Amino acid sequence: MHLNIEEHRSNWKDNHLTLGITDDAYVSQGRDIVKQLVAGLGFRITAVYENDQLEATKNLLLTTRDPHGVQFIISSIVKSEVDEQEIHSDGKAIDNYRHFHSSQIEEFYEEHSDRQGIAVLAFQVTGGEIDSLHQNYQALHPDLLTEDCHAGVIKYAEDGIVTKVLEVYSYYKNEKGGEVDRGTRLRFVQRMGVESDEGLILPGFVPVEATFDKSCMPAYCDHWVSNVISRTGFLETLEETLGFTPKVDFNAGVVAAGEAQIESTVTGNDSDFVTDDKETALKDQSQVFLPINNALNEFSHVHGFLDEIGQGIQHVASRVEDLPAFVQRGNDFREITGEGFTFLKIPRSYYGVLTAKLLKESVGLSNDCVEEIIDCCDVNGIMSMEGAVSLQLTSEELKGHLKFSNDRDSTTDDEINANLDAIIETILRSRYVNMYNLLGDSLTEETYLSIVRNAILVDVQGSDLLYQIFTSNILQKKAGDESPFLEFIQRVCADCNDDGRPMVMKAGCGGFGIRNFLTLFLSIEIGKAMLEVSHAKASNDDIAMNFAQKKVDAFTQQLNESNPILTAISDAMTEEGVALGRMQNATARGDEVAAAQLEAQMIKAADVKHDSNMKLMELNSKYNDLMKTLRLDNALLQRAIE
């Protein structure tokens, strides 16, 4: 649902003078992340902690409507006046809460080129003993234990509640067992003497009363993504200390954009969570997923991230109940308040464009008729040069453009009028035809258009859906700097089996978007190339602008050609998984005939997946060569000019 932007913007100006709204175009650099989360996404400050060190820290806890969901702690160093008698010989004032100490922030900056970022991933331990985790690290990776935790976990006792905290460094700088990277930490918290969902988790915070309006939507933790030097080393460390095991692999050659290539593996624990209740599935955070990326060459954004700021958290992903509504609210509130987030630009071709082939195959029109319709749409500004039809176009407006014209011969007029309804339906559906081919009539036109309007990615795994969107970079000082971003998703778990029986829902239903993983990668590269176009245009550098535009075109075309292959891979992975599950059930009940048939189905699906992966690698190789040629040709041109 759209808000009346002008009316609400005027009201905001009248009642919130301190934030101030300018008529300048919104830019994502140099923004206050707290204001962005509060104004843009409906977070609120729900607790604070300020200490009295010589170099004090200010810490704000931001949550959504459900305080037990996503929790962001925003920390900063602030200078303060302290009584000299309260300062120890090391120059620091007394601070009982080590997790709020300024040295942690300083250590992060030292390892990340003085760039802001995501310094800590924190997990609540609700089963077993946190001390056993310390024992694992002490025995296998003692150098990863922080100085405060070498001797054991840190204990805090307040109001009858005992809280144990274990902090470890996440990565080694290179291979496992080598020099420790002291930038990013993992924090484990366990509370005794209180129900796990009661009160504030981290000691020291003081609650703040917060008000959430009806548009504020709760969000829950889903997964956290790292960019690292040694992916296999980090995977092995997590398995040895936490028992995490790989869930999904995106192999070399599959995730590529031009010359840029990366590898990625999703690892995590083995939660036994199942439910048949959607709300319970939304709120459950027992499953931890940690996707881990490494760069294969110097051309990818992952390499750029590692080169500029070092290993660290690339982005964090949170689940919401209704992603289109969540994003629409974010876009509306950014327009109203001048604060919030913009989101990663996704080419309209991802969703669908109008082509002559689509008109011919969907309606069965003659070539002359198709040409006439395309010309009509072009002349009347109904579609862009790429064939993207306006999202504001209505069927009545389109009918007015398509009806009788003096410029057409009677044969074409008759053919258009005879098929007018089908032509209008095809043109309007072209705006989301790629998604429609996946989902059919399971979504309304309004929902489809909301997804396109808000640039939401959609993937399918069996009967489950995954909606995804990525913010523009956060904590970024200037355009082009590498920095983290946020992801928000919606997992739509299937309600019933094919035979209509209720299905149980498991953590991670909808998967990790094999189609969208490459789309994200390509879209980031497209965004970088578009920024190069803007910079070249601003400096009147025609050669650089031409080169950057060719990169945009090549990445976009690679995205378009990849889509059907990625869909085939996704479908095959689903069929393989379903067949495996049914085969195991058949074997358990002693039905050898059914088990053999299902095994054959599983093998067939695996073969399709393999063949499609080979096709994708061939396609990626083609664009690798194309991008290399463009880069070398541009270098020769630059030398000739010099």
Secondary structure, DSSP 8 states (H G I E B T S, - for coil): ----HHHHHHHHHHH-TTT---SS----TT--HHHIIIIIH--EEEEEEE---SEEEEEEEEE-SSTTS-EEEEEEEEE----GGGB-TTS-B--S-GGG-HHHHHHHHHHTTT-----EEEEE--SS-HHHHHHHHHHH-GGGB-GGGSSS-EEEEETTEEEEEEEEEEEESSSTTSSEEEEEEEEEEEEESS-TTSS-SSTT-EE------TT----EEEEEEEE-S-HHHHHHHHHHHH--EEEEEE-TTTSEETTEEEEEEEEE-----EES-HHHHHH-----EEEEEEESSTTSHHHHHHHHH-SEEEEEEEE-S-HHHHHHHHHHHHHHHS-S--B----GGGT----HHHHHHHH---HHHHHHHHHHHHHTT-B-TT--B-TT--HHHHHHHHS--TTS-HHHHHHHHHTHHHHHHHHHHGGGHHHHHHHGGGS-HHHHHHHHHTT-EEEEETTEEEEEEEB--SS-SSTT----EEEEEEEE--SB-TTS-B--EETTTTTT-HHHHHHHHHHHHHHHHHHHHHHHHHTT-HHHHHHHHHHHHHHHHHHHHHHHHHHHHHHHHHHHHHHHHHHHHHHHTT-HHHHHHHHHHHHHHHHHHHHHHHHHHHHHHHHHHHHHHHHHHHHHHHHHH-
